[in-house]
Amino acid sequence: MQTNNYLFSLVLGLILPVVIQAQEAQKSDLEGRFWTGVGVKFDVAKDWTLDVKQQLRLDSDGSRFQQTFTEAEVGYSFNKRLDVFQEYRFSVRRTGLTQRIGSGVSYQIIRSKPWYLTLRGKYQHEFIPVKADEGDWRVRVKLRYRVNKRWSVHGSAENWTGLYPVPDLASRFRGGVGASFNRKDHDITWQFFYQQSLPDSFIDPGRSYILALFYTFEP
């Protein structure tokens, strides 16, 4: 009972800031964005996975092209709780071409059906031809509740610590809620995010609310 109360409080802590910011977005000039994409994730060997995705992102309330990117991620599972991964992303942006590499670790702190609490840390480096590269350390906490075999809901909060070219403890924040539907090898995820970045950042500057829809095939 105490565990359920603790998890319920954590859910509220993740969701309430997003709801508050969503209400603020309706009253201010926050930019609306829309993200969508498809992906395929499969096992390549024992404990090894390959995740490939293609995404399209629009800004200016979904009316203007922001970027499209192709990303490949290789993951390794030490056990049911601990994973590491390496990723590469090639992006075609309205402002130019960029490439990104990233490495991270994910640990499932709570794995007690129907609750799952995961902490992820990731270092990323963005190669930007038109200005200085950007490097960040990202930390995300994600809580998922499995409603039944097909449906789950989740909330997450993530902070970027800028490492260079200008160090900043909170260069970007993203919080969101969402729901996923899974049937056999098919997964559809709906998400709503609030994001805030430094105004002079080359990557997603300013404040925005984001609607996202993703499909993943997992044979």
N, C-alpha and C positions, 0 to 999 in steps of 0.2 A: 504493500500500500504506500509506504514511504517512497519507494522507487517511482511509482506511478505519479505521485504528487510532484516529485522532483522533475520528472520528465515533462509533465504538463506545464510546470513553471518555465522550463527551458523553452518549450514550444512557444509560449506567450512572449518570452523574451526575444525570440527570433522573429515572430510574426508582427508584433505590435509596432516596432519601428518602421517596418515596410508599409503597414496600413496608414500610419501617420504621414509618411512621406508621400504616399499615393494621394491622400487628401490634399496635401500641400501642392502636389503637382497640378491638381485641377484648378487651383487658385493662383498659380504663378506661371512664369514663362519657362518652366522646365520642358526640355525637349523630349518628345515621344520617339521611341525607336522600336523597330520590329526586327526580330532575328528568326531565321528558319534554316533548317538544314536536314541532311540525311547522312546516315553513317552505317558502317558495318563493323561488327566486332566479333572476332572468332579466336579459338584456341589454335596456336601454331605448334605447340609442343606442351609437354607436361609442365604446368604452372606458368606457361608463357601465353600472353595474349597480344593480338594486334588489333588496334582500333583506328579505322580510317574514316574521316568525316569531311563533308563539304558543306559550307555554310554561306548564307547570304545575309547581309545586315544592311538595313535601311535606317536613315535618320530623318530629321525634319518632319516628325510625325508620320514616318513611313513613306514619305513622298520622294525621297532623294537617296540615291545609291551612296552607301558609305564604304562598304568593302565586301569582298568575297574571299574566302580562303580555303585551302586544302590542308588538312592536318593529319599526321600519322603519329600514333603513340604505341610504343612497345611497353608492356607491363609484365612484371614478375611477382608472383605471390609466394611469400615465404610460408604463410599459413592462412587460415581463414580470416585473420585480423590484419595482417601486415602485408602491404604491397609497396613496390617501388615502380617508377615509370620514367621513361625518357620520351620526349616529344619533339616534333619538328613541324613548323607551320610556314606556309608560303602564302602571303596575302597580296591581293590586288586592291589597293585603296583608291579612293577618289583623289587623294593627295600623293599617290605614288606607290611603289612596290616596297614591301618590307619582308623580312624573314625573321623567324623567332625559333629559338631552341629553349627547352625547359627540362628540368629534372626535379623529381619530387618523391615524397613518401606519404603514404596514407595508412592510418591506423584506426581500426574500429574499436572505440573505447567501450561501447555498449553493444552487445550482440545478444539480445534477449527478446525473442519474438513477443509482440509485434514491433518492438522498438529497436532502432539502430542509430547509434551516434558515432559519427566519423570525423576525425581530425586530419586535415591534409596540409602539408607544407610544400611549397614549390618555389624554386628559383627559376627566373626566366630572363633571357637576354634578347632584346629586340634590335635587329640590325636595320638602321634607318639611313638611307643614302643621303637625304637632304639635310640632315642635322645630326647631332650627337646621338649615339646609341643610348637606349634606356635599359636599365637593369633593375629588377624588382624581386623582393621576397614576399610571397603571398601565403597567408594563413587562412584557412577556411574551416568552419565547423558546420556540419550538416546533420540534421536530425530527421530521420524518416520513420513514418508509422505505416505499417503494412495493414491495410484495411481487410483485404482478403487475398486470394491467390492471384487476382488480376490487377487490383487497384492498390496504390500507395500514395501517400501525401508526404510532403517534406517542406522544411524551412532551412534556410542557410544564411550565414553571414561571413563575409570575407574581407580582409584588410590587406592592402598593398603597402609595403614599406619600400620607398624608393631608395635605391643604393647609389645610383649614378644616372645622369651627370650631376644631379643635385640631390643630396640625401634628404629624405623626408620620412618621418615615422608613419604618416598616414597620407600617402600620395593618392590613394583611391580607396573607396569603400563600395561594396556591393552586397545588398541584402535581398532575399527573395523568398517566395513561396511557390509551390507548384504541386502538380499531380501527375502520376504516371499510370498508363494502362498497358498491361503486358499480356499477350496471348501467344503461346508457343514461342516462336522465334521473333516475334514482332513487339516493339516497344514504342509507344507514343507518349511524349512528355509535353505538358503545357507548363509555362512558367511566367511569373511576373517578378521583375527586379526593380529596385531603385539603385541608381549608381551615381556616385559623386567623385569627380577627379579634379586634379589641379587644372586651372583654366589654361595654363601654358603647355600642358602635356600634348605631345603629338598624337598619342593613342587615346582616343575617346575623351576629349577634354570636357569640362563643365558638368552639369547635373542633368540627369535624364531618368525617365521611367521606361522600362523595356518590357514588351510582350514577346514571348518566344514560343515556338512550336517546333519540335524535333521528332524525327523518326529514326529508329535504329533497328537494323536487322542483325540478329544474333543467332546464327546457325549452330 
